[in-house]
Amino acid sequence: MGNAELQSIHVHPVKAFRGHAPREAVVEPWGLAGDRRWTLIDDGGKVVTQREQPRLALAAAEPLAGGGVRLSAPGRAPLTVSVPDPAGTVPVNIFGTKVEAVPAAAAAHAWCSAYLGADVRLVHMDDPATRRPVDPEYALPGETVSFADGYPLLVATTASLDALNSLIAKGAHAAEGPLPMNRFRPNVVVAGTEAWAEDHWSRLSMGEVVFRVAKASGRCVVTTVDQDTAMRGREPLHTLARHRRAGSRLLFGQNLVPLTRGTIRVGDPVRVLE
C-alpha cells in the first residue's frame, strides 16, 4: 500500500452532533474512547439522528474530563452535561435493537428539545462492554459497540473521496460537489492509498492497534446533509447508486472492529495485514 498514513481522527461524543478532531485517541474494544456514548431518543425511545433532524449537524458536543459533554448550538447558550448516575436505565431502540441507557439530567432534555422543537431526551451508554452487541452476522463472540450506527469504527480514504467527487462532477448534480469528508462522518481517514483500496482489506494496523474489517458501510440519507448548513441535496447517494451499489446498499467506507487496544495518532503508518 506504500506510505499510507492516518490523516485524521474524528470523535462524535453525541451521536448525530458534530464531532471534534483530536490528534490522538484511545481505541477501546467498542470504538474510540468517548465516541457516540450519548444519543438523543424520542418520546417512544427511538434514537434520533440527522435522518429525522438534519439540524443536529449544526449542534456540537465537546468532550469533558470524566465523560461529560458541553453542548452548543445556534441560538442556544452552551450547556454542560455530566455523566448521569447509572442507578436507573431506560430502553432505547436503535435501528430495531433494544439497548438500555441512562437518562441525562432534565436540563439536557429541555435544552435539546428546545433546539429541535421536538420532545427528545439525551441518554448515556454507561457500560459499552455489555449493553449492545455488534450484529452477530458480522461479529465475533463478545464484540460490542457504542451508539455508532453498527460497528466500533468507520474508516474512509481520501483517494476514494477524490474518486467519488470525480464521478459526481460528471453527473447530473455536479453543482453539489465536491463533497467534504465530513458528509460520511468517519472515525478515521487514511491518506496515501489507491481509490477503493479499502474494498479489499480484511485486517489492518494503524500505529500500534490492529483492526479487522467487518463489512463495507452502506450509506443513508445523512450523507446528503451539508454539515455546515443542515440543508439536504441529492449527492452522494445519486452517484453511489450508479457506481457503488451492492444489492440495496450504497457503499462508501469500511466498518472496523478493534482486535487490540492502544492509542492511534495522526501520522501513524497504516498497514494492510490481510
C-alpha positions in Angstrom: 0.0 0.0 0.0 3.0 2.3 0.0 3.1 5.1 2.5 -0.5 5.1 3.7 -1.0 7.1 7.0 -3.7 8.1 9.4 -4.6 11.6 8.2 -7.3 12.5 10.7 -9.3 11.2 13.7 -12.9 12.1 14.4 -14.8 11.6 17.7 -18.5 12.3 18.0 -19.4 12.3 21.7 -23.1 12.7 21.0 -24.5 10.6 18.0 -25.6 12.9 15.1 -24.0 16.0 16.6 -20.8 17.4 15.0 -17.6 16.0 16.4 -14.1 17.1 17.0 -10.8 16.0 15.5 -8.2 15.2 18.2 -4.5 14.4 17.3 -4.8 11.1 19.1 -7.4 8.8 20.5 -7.5 5.7 22.7 -9.0 2.7 21.0 -11.4 0.7 23.2 -13.0 -2.6 22.1 -16.3 -0.8 21.3 -14.7 2.2 19.5 -12.7 5.3 20.1 -12.8 6.5 23.7 -15.8 8.8 24.1 -17.2 8.2 20.6 -21.1 8.1 20.5 -21.5 7.2 24.1 -24.5 9.7 24.1 -27.6 9.8 21.9 -30.9 11.5 21.6 -34.2 9.5 21.8 -37.7 10.5 21.1 -40.7 10.0 23.4 -41.0 6.4 22.2 -37.4 5.6 23.0 -36.2 5.6 19.4 -32.8 7.0 18.5 -33.0 10.4 16.8 -30.3 11.2 14.2 -29.8 13.6 11.2 -32.1 11.2 9.3 -35.0 12.8 11.1 -33.4 16.0 12.3 -30.8 17.5 9.9 -30.3 20.5 12.2 -28.3 18.2 14.5 -25.5 18.8 12.1 -25.2 22.3 13.5 -25.1 21.2 17.2 -21.7 20.5 18.7 -20.7 18.2 21.6 -17.3 18.9 23.2 -16.0 16.1 25.4 -15.2 16.9 29.0 -13.0 15.1 31.5 -14.9 12.2 33.1 -17.1 11.6 30.1 -19.4 14.6 30.3 -20.1 16.9 27.3 -20.6 20.6 26.6 -23.4 21.1 24.2 -23.6 24.1 21.9 -25.9 25.0 19.0 -27.1 28.1 17.1 -29.3 30.3 19.2 -28.7 28.3 22.4 -26.5 29.1 25.4 -24.0 26.3 25.9 -24.9 23.6 28.4 -22.5 21.3 30.4 -23.9 17.8 30.9 -22.4 15.4 33.5 -22.4 11.7 33.2 -25.6 10.5 35.0 -25.7 8.2 37.9 -26.4 4.7 36.4 -29.0 3.9 39.0 -31.8 3.7 36.5 -31.9 3.0 32.8 -34.5 3.4 30.0 -35.0 1.3 26.9 -33.5 2.7 23.7 -34.5 1.4 20.2 -31.5 1.8 17.9 -32.4 0.6 14.4 -34.6 -2.1 15.8 -32.3 -3.3 18.6 -33.2 -2.7 22.2 -30.5 -1.3 24.4 -30.5 0.1 28.0 -29.1 3.6 28.6 -29.1 6.1 31.4 -31.0 9.4 31.1 -29.2 12.7 31.5 -30.4 15.4 33.8 -33.7 17.1 32.9 -31.8 20.3 31.8 -30.3 18.4 29.0 -33.6 17.1 27.8 -35.0 20.6 27.9 -32.0 22.1 26.0 -32.1 19.5 23.2 -35.9 19.7 22.9 -35.9 23.5 22.7 -33.2 23.4 20.0 -35.0 20.8 17.8 -38.6 21.9 18.6 -39.4 18.3 19.4 -39.7 16.2 22.5 -36.3 14.4 22.9 -34.2 13.1 25.7 -30.4 12.7 26.0 -29.2 9.3 27.2 -25.7 7.9 28.0 -24.4 4.4 27.5 -22.9 3.6 30.9 -21.3 0.2 30.1 -20.4 -0.3 26.4 -18.8 -3.7 27.2 -22.2 -5.2 27.8 -25.0 -3.1 26.5 -25.0 -3.6 22.7 -23.6 -6.5 20.7 -22.4 -6.0 17.2 -24.6 -7.5 14.5 -24.0 -11.3 15.0 -23.9 -11.9 11.3 -20.7 -9.9 11.1 -19.4 -10.1 14.6 -17.1 -12.4 16.6 -18.3 -13.5 20.0 -18.4 -10.8 22.6 -17.9 -7.8 20.3 -19.9 -4.8 21.4 -20.4 -1.2 20.1 -21.5 2.2 21.4 -24.3 4.2 19.8 -22.5 4.2 16.4 -24.7 3.0 13.6 -23.5 -0.6 13.8 -19.7 -1.0 14.3 -17.0 0.4 16.5 -15.2 2.4 13.9 -15.7 3.6 10.3 -12.7 4.2 8.0 -12.7 6.2 4.8 -9.8 7.1 2.4 -9.0 10.4 0.8 -8.4 8.6 -2.5 -11.9 7.2 -2.6 -13.4 10.5 -1.8 -11.5 12.1 -4.6 -12.7 9.3 -7.0 -16.3 9.8 -5.8 -16.0 13.6 -6.3 -14.7 13.0 -9.9 -17.8 10.9 -10.6 -20.1 13.5 -9.0 -18.5 16.2 -11.2 -19.6 14.2 -14.4 -23.2 13.6 -13.2 -26.5 15.4 -13.1 -25.9 17.1 -9.8 -22.3 18.2 -10.4 -23.0 21.6 -8.8 -23.4 19.9 -5.4 -19.7 18.7 -5.5 -17.1 18.3 -4.5 -18.2 16.9 -1.1 -16.1 17.1 2.0 -15.2 14.0 4.1 -17.5 15.1 6.9 -20.5 14.0 4.9 -19.5 10.4 5.7 -18.8 11.0 9.4 -15.9 8.6 9.6 -13.8 7.9 12.7 -10.5 7.6 10.9 -9.4 8.9 7.5 -6.5 7.3 5.7 -4.4 9.0 3.0 -1.9 7.5 0.6 -3.9 4.6 -0.8 -5.3 3.9 -4.2 -9.0 4.7 -4.7 -11.3 2.0 -3.3 -8.3 0.0 -1.9 -10.3 -0.4 1.3 -12.7 -2.7 -0.5 -10.0 -5.4 -0.4 -8.8 -5.0 3.2 -9.6 -7.7 5.8 -7.1 -6.8 8.6 -5.0 -3.7 9.0 -3.0 -1.8 11.6 -2.9 1.9 12.5 0.2 2.6 14.6 0.1 0.0 17.4 -3.6 -1.0 17.0 -4.9 -3.9 14.9 -8.4 -3.9 13.4 -10.5 -6.3 11.4 -12.7 -5.2 8.6 -16.3 -6.3 9.4 -18.1 -5.2 6.2 -18.5 -2.3 3.8 -20.5 0.6 5.0 -24.0 1.0 3.5 -24.8 4.7 3.3 -28.0 6.5 4.2 -29.6 9.9 3.7 -27.4 11.5 6.4 -24.7 11.7 3.7 -26.8 14.2 1.7 -26.9 16.7 4.7 -24.5 19.6 4.3 -22.8 19.5 7.7 -22.3 23.3 7.7 -25.8 24.4 6.7 -28.0 21.3 7.5 -29.5 21.5 4.0 -30.2 18.3 2.1 -29.1 17.6 -1.5 -29.1 14.6 -3.8 -25.4 13.7 -3.6 -23.6 11.5 -2.8 -26.4 8.9 -2.9 -27.3 9.7 -6.6 -23.8 8.9 -7.7 -23.2 6.0 -5.3 -26.4 4.4 -6.6 -24.9 4.4 -10.1 -21.3 3.4 -9.3 -21.1 1.8 -5.8 -24.2 -0.3 -5.4 -24.3 -3.8 -3.8 -27.9 -5.0 -3.9 -29.9 -2.4 -2.0 -26.8 -0.9 -0.3 -24.8 2.1 -1.5 -21.2 1.7 -0.3 -18.6 4.1 0.9 -16.0 3.3 3.6 -15.5 0.2 5.7 -16.6 -0.8 9.2 -13.8 -1.8 11.6 -13.7 -3.7 14.8 -10.5 -3.4 17.0 -8.6 -6.6 17.7 -6.2 -4.9 20.1 -6.3 -1.9 22.4 -3.9 1.1 22.2 -3.7 4.7 21.1 -3.8 5.9 17.5 -2.2 9.2 16.4 -2.5 11.4 13.3 0.5 10.5 11.1 0.6 6.8 12.2 1.5 4.4 9.4 -1.4 2.3 8.1 -0.5 -1.2 7.0 -2.7 -3.8 5.4 -2.1 -7.1 7.1 -4.5 -9.3 5.1 
